[in-house]
Amino acid sequence: MVTKTTVNFDDEMQAALEELMAIDGTKTLAIKRSLLAEVKRRRRSQALLDLIESWEAEDGPIDQAHLDWADAVLDRQGVPS
């Protein structure tokens, strides 16, 4: 099934769309690819939250020592805070 939706963009959204169009080639492709990418990002984020919740349900809350260790690992890898 195909549906059509009309969306109004303010200046900021229009500039973002133009930036994406330079990468994807057309307005339609830019919108479709961005929408799919955002859905995938949100699913990954939710899966990570679900994993942490499951882990904590089994083993208890993640303690500060483990969080500090994880922060150190991410810092060494150059992941921004």
One Martini backbone bead per residue (centre of mass of N, CA, C, O) as a GRO file, in nm:
protein
   81
    1MET     BB    1   0.097   0.036   0.022
    2VAL     BB    2   0.027   0.370  -0.068
    3THR     BB    3   0.117   0.688   0.068
    4LYS     BB    4   0.034   1.033   0.127
    5THR     BB    5   0.231   1.313   0.256
    6THR     BB    6   0.217   1.624   0.417
    7VAL     BB    7   0.495   1.855   0.474
    8ASN     BB    8   0.607   2.111   0.683
    9PHE     BB    9   0.883   2.341   0.657
   10ASP     BB   10   1.117   2.492   0.801
   11ASP     BB   11   1.422   2.626   0.767
   12GLU     BB   12   1.573   2.401   0.917
   13MET     BB   13   1.446   2.160   0.766
   14GLN     BB   14   1.523   2.249   0.481
   15ALA     BB   15   1.829   2.241   0.525
   16ALA     BB   16   1.841   1.943   0.599
   17LEU     BB   17   1.722   1.838   0.335
   18GLU     BB   18   1.939   1.955   0.148
   19GLU     BB   19   2.169   1.795   0.269
   20LEU     BB   20   2.047   1.513   0.205
   21MET     BB   21   2.016   1.555  -0.104
   22ALA     BB   22   2.326   1.564  -0.157
   23ILE     BB   23   2.345   1.256  -0.084
   24ASP     BB   24   2.066   1.113  -0.218
   25GLY     BB   25   1.944   1.328  -0.465
   26THR     BB   26   1.651   1.322  -0.333
   27LYS     BB   27   1.385   1.396  -0.150
   28THR     BB   28   1.260   1.117  -0.123
   29LEU     BB   29   1.516   0.962  -0.039
   30ALA     BB   30   1.587   1.134   0.206
   31ILE     BB   31   1.331   1.076   0.368
   32LYS     BB   32   1.327   0.768   0.367
   33ARG     BB   33   1.613   0.715   0.484
   34SER     BB   34   1.574   0.880   0.744
   35LEU     BB   35   1.335   0.728   0.858
   36LEU     BB   36   1.467   0.447   0.870
   37ALA     BB   37   1.712   0.528   1.044
   38GLU     BB   38   1.549   0.621   1.292
   39VAL     BB   39   1.409   0.358   1.353
   40LYS     BB   40   1.667   0.191   1.395
   41ARG     BB   41   1.782   0.362   1.625
   42ARG     BB   42   1.543   0.324   1.822
   43ARG     BB   43   1.559   0.015   1.836
   44ARG     BB   44   1.846  -0.001   1.949
   45SER     BB   45   1.793   0.163   2.203
   46GLN     BB   46   1.571  -0.024   2.316
   47ALA     BB   47   1.740  -0.283   2.322
   48LEU     BB   48   1.944  -0.176   2.527
   49LEU     BB   49   1.744  -0.118   2.754
   50ASP     BB   50   1.640  -0.409   2.772
   51LEU     BB   51   1.912  -0.539   2.842
   52ILE     BB   52   1.964  -0.383   3.103
   53GLU     BB   53   1.705  -0.468   3.248
   54SER     BB   54   1.766  -0.772   3.240
   55TRP     BB   55   2.035  -0.765   3.385
   56GLU     BB   56   1.928  -0.628   3.648
   57ALA     BB   57   1.720  -0.853   3.714
   58GLU     BB   58   1.946  -1.074   3.756
   59ASP     BB   59   2.212  -0.887   3.896
   60GLY     BB   60   2.142  -0.610   3.931
   61PRO     BB   61   2.262  -0.324   3.959
   62ILE     BB   62   2.471  -0.113   3.823
   63ASP     BB   63   2.767  -0.018   3.923
   64GLN     BB   64   2.997   0.232   3.949
   65ALA     BB   65   3.248   0.070   3.868
   66HIS     BB   66   3.137  -0.017   3.591
   67LEU     BB   67   3.082   0.265   3.481
   68ASP     BB   68   3.375   0.362   3.499
   69TRP     BB   69   3.491   0.149   3.312
   70ALA     BB   70   3.320   0.222   3.062
   71ASP     BB   71   3.417   0.514   3.040
   72ALA     BB   72   3.717   0.443   2.992
   73VAL     BB   73   3.678   0.285   2.734
   74LEU     BB   74   3.542   0.513   2.570
   75ASP     BB   75   3.774   0.715   2.598
   76ARG     BB   76   3.990   0.539   2.451
   77GLN     BB   77   3.796   0.536   2.182
   78GLY     BB   78   3.673   0.841   2.149
   79VAL     BB   79   3.405   0.877   2.286
   80PRO     BB   80   3.177   1.092   2.330
   81SER     BB   81   2.987   1.235   2.601
   0.00000   0.00000   0.00000
